[in-house]
Amino acid sequence: MLNLCSADWQPVFVDFFNGETRTDAYLELNDMGEVPTLEAKNVTLTQSGVILDYLADAFEQFDANSVPEHREVLRWILFDNNKLTGSIAPLRFMREFTDQGENEVTAFLHARAAAALKILDTRVAKSDFIVGEEPTIADISLCGYLFWPEETGIDMNDYPAVTAWLERIQALSGWEHPYELMPGHPRENG
Amino acid sequence: MLNLCSADWQPVFVDFFNGETRTDAYLELNDMGEVPTLEAKNVTLTQSGVILDYLADAFEQFDANSVPEHREVLRWILFDNNKLTGSIAPLRFMREFTDQGENEVTAFLHARAAAALKILDTRVAKSDFIVGEEPTIADISLCGYLFWPEETGIDMNDYPAVTAWLERIQALSGWEHPYELMPGHPRENG
């Protein structure tokens, strides 16, 4: 989102895998012990949906254009947190960052992710983006974890409309792959 | 929320367990195939967070009083969807509505729910409600599944501040137990 808005920003490395998000200093920033945290001029924000809403307002980009559209954007951001990224984030974590491999829990998460992806596929088959023909923060929320199929083990060929939608997002000015924007990420470290 | 706002409303039975939410007729109402759906005078809304936001605005109750408070409310509703109800809803479903009993997946969900409840416990130990001394829709979002401990198997004694906060919510005018508001619920049927 920051890149797509041509914001003046820089990433700050958080040593998640050595427990930094559970230190007192980090919990002071975010009592939920999660990343990301946005530190802007006058405000510190957490929860990606709140950050996206703030940035859409601040940059007047990727915003909803009416009250019904705003509700639709929020609706898909909630769906993302609950069902899509809500399943794929722990799936990626277990597969990529633990030694457990596939097991009963990843099978459960795969099934939940597949159900959510099918709903998303139906949606983005109907219009270029989630809420009509222009991208909003709903698209940006939903797409994040879908650029790591090799880490989640999800076969994106099962979701052709999602694949085409991701290509439309990648074509937006300023887009870069998430890992390009996160120096010090686990795959970089080896 | 409808009861707490003294709204003129009635529940409509949805035959979830016989697949009604996946019928074409229901998907026309909600393409995410989920409950709840609110059918109001001029608008049909889904996703509980969107519904709560609409009702807070319509009834001018349980609303945030400023932009920072509004962000804080949204932040906790997102946390709820992602981490708290996001774990407890499937945990309840698996334990209560399937024959699987406790297994590796419910153990995973118990651990996620416990982490989220610990964060909530820390929060509501600091003030009467999530965002200060007055209840908002953040409280209403977060509390929903916590009134079914016998179905989720969560020992609420582990979360004394949450227990005290739930008592404050139960003391609000108009509060009724979720099952009292849902005729035809599974436990009633047998």
HADDOCK unambig.tbl for C-alpha pairs under 7 A between the chains (distance, minus, plus):
assign (segid A and resid 32 and name CA) (segid B and resid 119 and name CA) 6.20 0.50 0.50
assign (segid A and resid 47 and name CA) (segid B and resid 75 and name CA) 5.86 0.50 0.50
assign (segid A and resid 50 and name CA) (segid B and resid 71 and name CA) 6.33 0.50 0.50
assign (segid A and resid 50 and name CA) (segid B and resid 74 and name CA) 6.71 0.50 0.50
assign (segid A and resid 50 and name CA) (segid B and resid 75 and name CA) 6.04 0.50 0.50
assign (segid A and resid 71 and name CA) (segid B and resid 50 and name CA) 6.34 0.50 0.50
assign (segid A and resid 74 and name CA) (segid B and resid 50 and name CA) 6.70 0.50 0.50
assign (segid A and resid 75 and name CA) (segid B and resid 47 and name CA) 5.88 0.50 0.50
assign (segid A and resid 75 and name CA) (segid B and resid 50 and name CA) 6.05 0.50 0.50
assign (segid A and resid 78 and name CA) (segid B and resid 78 and name CA) 6.57 0.50 0.50
assign (segid A and resid 78 and name CA) (segid B and resid 81 and name CA) 6.72 0.50 0.50
assign (segid A and resid 81 and name CA) (segid B and resid 78 and name CA) 6.71 0.50 0.50
assign (segid A and resid 81 and name CA) (segid B and resid 81 and name CA) 6.12 0.50 0.50
assign (segid A and resid 81 and name CA) (segid B and resid 82 and name CA) 4.85 0.50 0.50
assign (segid A and resid 82 and name CA) (segid B and resid 81 and name CA) 4.85 0.50 0.50
assign (segid A and resid 82 and name CA) (segid B and resid 82 and name CA) 4.72 0.50 0.50
assign (segid A and resid 82 and name CA) (segid B and resid 86 and name CA) 5.55 0.50 0.50
assign (segid A and resid 86 and name CA) (segid B and resid 82 and name CA) 5.56 0.50 0.50
assign (segid A and resid 104 and name CA) (segid B and resid 104 and name CA) 6.53 0.50 0.50
assign (segid A and resid 104 and name CA) (segid B and resid 105 and name CA) 6.51 0.50 0.50
assign (segid A and resid 105 and name CA) (segid B and resid 104 and name CA) 6.51 0.50 0.50
assign (segid A and resid 105 and name CA) (segid B and resid 105 and name CA) 5.07 0.50 0.50
assign (segid A and resid 119 and name CA) (segid B and resid 32 and name CA) 6.18 0.50 0.50
